[in-house]
Structure formats: C-alpha cells, structure tokens
Amino acid sequence: QTYAGAVTLGATDTLTGTNIGLAGGVTGASHGLTITGNTTLGTTTGLSSLSVSGTSLLDGDVTTTGTQTYTGTVTLGGNDTLTGSDIGLAGGVTGAGNGLTIVGNATLGTATGLGSLSVSGTSTLDGNITTAGAQTYTGAVILGNTAALVSTGSGAIDFASTLTGAGNSLTMNTGGLTTFGGLVTLGGLDVTTGTLSVNALTIGSGGLSLTTSGGGITQGGAFT
C-alpha cells in the first residue's frame, strides 16, 4: 500500500500489507492507527496511538496522545522526535547517524548508529546503546538486561534521576562527562569516562570499576 500524499484518519484504522508507505505523513484527528506489516512513515500528528508490527522507517516526527509501539527494528531517516505517553522500541533502533528525542517514557532495545539520544521520561533499557554524541536520561532508568552504553564521539552521558539494575550490570564508555544524578543500584558497574560526577552507589557482586582519563571523580554520596 502506497500513500504518496498526506493521510487523514476518519476513524481508528488498521492498515495490513507487506509494506505500508505513508511518506506524506498522517493526521490522526484523535484516532488510533495500527499497521500490520512494515512501514515508511512521514511526519505524523494527532494520533491517539500507533502500533507497527513490522519494521519502521521514520522520515519525520511522530506525535500521539497515548502509546507508540514499534515491534520491529526502527530506522531513522532524519533527526526524529517521538512524543507520546509510552514509546515502545523493543525491536531496537538504527540511527543512520541521526539523533532521536523521546518526549515521554521509553522502552528501548539495542540502538546503534545514533547521533544522540534524549529521553524526557522514564527509560527501560533492554539492550546496548551506541551514540556518536550525548545520551540524556531525564527520568528514572531501569536496566532490563546487562547493557553497555557507549558514546564514540566523547559525548556526555547523563542520568538525571535514579538508575536501577534489577541485578543487572552496566558498562559505560565515553571520553566526555558521565553524570549519575540519583542513587545507582546495580549488579555491577564498569565506567570508563573523561570525567565523572556521581552521587550514591550500591553495587552488587559484579563489582565496581571507575576509570577517568581527563579529570577527577566528584562524589556526592556513599559507595557500597
């Protein structure tokens, strides 16, 4: 199915096919959209919710009042912003050098090739995250699995709130600033960074390793 122009929903709709092309974008008019298959999606506004069962190529920002669920891998066609109550990216993201901004809560699988990543709400991380630039997690972060966060271009990695591992371990590597603004509770933590600012740490049997290459460690709480 190929829709070259803008699509306006007159009701909550389901589009089913091998490939659903919506390059002209979608105006939701407060309705929900379910796509069963793969999709190419331009700028989309006014949806109540969005669900895609296959892969997604996003060529514009996507805004919903409710949830967005991307089951397959998402590839960014540009610097994109996803706005909604909960953004599910379980299939992971291929950034192709572009930046991703999530306004809302996020569940995120493995993400590679991002220019940058910013999440305004809570984050559940179920895979490794690689960016060239900064990673910013404003809300509380939960590790769903053992994960690695890497900024290949020495971008800052900032956790403004708490970081909880549920027994999982985290490895981090950046030449920039790493900030843990809230309590960190993990199974293990291995950080290689330029400079480090950290509050309180509670680390399990996976152990703790903190290595800085360009500056000191600013400590605001106890390490246990």
Order of alpha helices (4+ residues) and beta strands (2+ residues): beta-beta-beta-beta-beta-beta-beta-beta-beta-beta-beta-beta-beta-beta-beta-beta-beta-beta-beta-beta-beta-beta-beta-beta-beta-beta-beta-beta
